[in-house]
Amino acid sequence: MFAAILIYGFINSSILALVAMGFNLTFGISGVANFAYGAIYIFAGFLVWIFLNTLGVNYFLSIILAFISSYLLGYLMYRFIILRVRGLPLSEVMATFGLGLAIMELFRYLDFVGVKYSLPVFIDGSVSIGGHFIDYQRLLIGVVAVALTVIFYFFTHYTKMGLAFRAIAQDDETALTLGIDPDRIGAFSLALGSSLAALAAVIILPLGTISVENGYEVLINALAVCIVGGLGSTVGVIVASILVGYSQTLTANYIEPHWMILVSLAAIAVVLVVKPSGIFGKQKELEERV
Amino acid sequence: MLTVKNLMVFYENALAINDLSLKVGEGEIVGVIGSNSAGKSTLLNTIAGLTLDLKIKERRKGGERITLMGEIRYLGEDIVDMLAVHRVKRGIVLCRERHPIFPESDVMENLRIAAYLHPKAHFRKMADYTFDLFPQLKKYRRKRAGFLSGGEQQMLAIGMALVAGPKLLLLDEPLLGLSPAMQTRLVGAIKDIRATLGITIVISEQFARPVLPMIDRGYVIENGMLVLAGTGRELMENPEVKSAYFGV
């Protein structure tokens, strides 16, 4: 039992980390809370399904196309919607949330409902770890989550673009005086965040069916992880994913799987009351010093 | 190198810069002296393009109306409507007041961020020069910049501006809030930057005493208007400057 919780908790944490990473990336860099995040997630899922089943494109190619589409969607969203309300957080939230609702409800309106909307797993089969069977897809989720975290660390610390990200995240005016264009980086952060949502979608969705509700669920989970971890903090995302992930798994095991989403909601509520800046609230340490 | 002609800057109806003209020659150190809210920062921000950037942002969200009029010629080109990023690419680098650094990054990372537009070789050369200029920073390479003292942050900010590859370096109140000893050290460094790298420098300051001896020429501004211009020596001996800025 203990081993099972350990393994499934890890997979669940990986799912949460994957889901939260894109949201956190966009917020951490440009300060835009992308509430259309869940919509982009199912947009990517449905797009793969459409390419694969309606248009008969090969699975791998469909995934690539969904990536590119999500990237463009994020980019266009910044250029045409967010740019006008840049620096007005409430308007940014309303704009992205409204767009997200529109996308998600459009899919419902177009009747994208039912069990037939599911994606095939990448590799069929499972492996036994300590007597517990775990399918390759779930294993892959764990591997991708860990790999992505490592890649991400190197990207933000050792590449020019990554360093520009960190610069914009800290002080965009100083970055501008060094020749870093905040709008360009902002658009890129939204585009990259959106393609991370797509990555999470194509790798997680084969575990179940694609539904509009997934979009809301993903948004809640992403928010929960980011709020618990402290918005914009990468370490926070990892720690919070593990915390929320294992709490969810324990809840599913000892109470009822149905209650898993309640863990996220409760986590949001508790953190906002007890420590609103989250476990790794940004710059707290420095602010207190100064 | 730089010619500002009849520059006017309005924030809504408030006049921040009023019909200001000045010239900066290649290789000069030029001072802009003025009290608080005289328009020093607005002037430097306008030359660097930050005011234009602010104007665009405010217009987008329907905020404050900023109006820019006049001419700023840099290396024979009118740059009034050029975006800040392109000005940096052409070599106008501004080091804003109150030591702008990235507090969460360590000293080396701050310098690496500043090298955004430049290849590695350039970065190495300028980073080495920065550490020669400010040996004190050497031992803090891996320290988070937010934990440095004000003077050290100012040194780092100047180092970052150098890594950004300036032909024209704009320093906005680099001596603000620093101890006299630290001020002397920075004045020495600024002279060294011109002597070693041949960079043209514009420096703004409200306390004229430490700055006047090092500048070739200076402009005194009040309420966004030019009230006096002259060589450093002329300004130092001017009775009005003496009474207003030296407290004599």
Boltz contact constraints between the chains, C-beta under 6 A:
constraints:
  - contact:
      token1: [A, 84]
      token2: [B, 60]
      max_distance: 6.0
  - contact:
      token1: [A, 88]
      token2: [B, 61]
      max_distance: 6.0
  - contact:
      token1: [A, 160]
      token2: [B, 116]
      max_distance: 6.0
  - contact:
      token1: [A, 163]
      token2: [B, 112]
      max_distance: 6.0
  - contact:
      token1: [A, 163]
      token2: [B, 113]
      max_distance: 6.0
  - contact:
      token1: [A, 164]
      token2: [B, 116]
      max_distance: 6.0
  - contact:
      token1: [A, 167]
      token2: [B, 102]
      max_distance: 6.0
  - contact:
      token1: [A, 167]
      token2: [B, 113]
      max_distance: 6.0
  - contact:
      token1: [A, 170]
      token2: [B, 102]
      max_distance: 6.0
  - contact:
      token1: [A, 170]
      token2: [B, 104]
      max_distance: 6.0
  - contact:
      token1: [A, 174]
      token2: [B, 100]
      max_distance: 6.0
  - contact:
      token1: [A, 176]
      token2: [B, 84]
      max_distance: 6.0
  - contact:
      token1: [A, 177]
      token2: [B, 94]
      max_distance: 6.0
  - contact:
      token1: [A, 178]
      token2: [B, 114]
      max_distance: 6.0
  - contact:
      token1: [A, 178]
      token2: [B, 116]
      max_distance: 6.0
  - contact:
      token1: [A, 178]
      token2: [B, 164]
      max_distance: 6.0
  - contact:
      token1: [A, 179]
      token2: [B, 85]
      max_distance: 6.0
  - contact:
      token1: [A, 179]
      token2: [B, 88]
      max_distance: 6.0
  - contact:
      token1: [A, 179]
      token2: [B, 116]
      max_distance: 6.0
  - contact:
      token1: [A, 179]
      token2: [B, 117]
      max_distance: 6.0
  - contact:
      token1: [A, 180]
      token2: [B, 116]
      max_distance: 6.0
  - contact:
      token1: [A, 181]
      token2: [B, 85]
      max_distance: 6.0
  - contact:
      token1: [A, 286]
      token2: [B, 103]
      max_distance: 6.0
  - contact:
      token1: [A, 286]
      token2: [B, 146]
      max_distance: 6.0
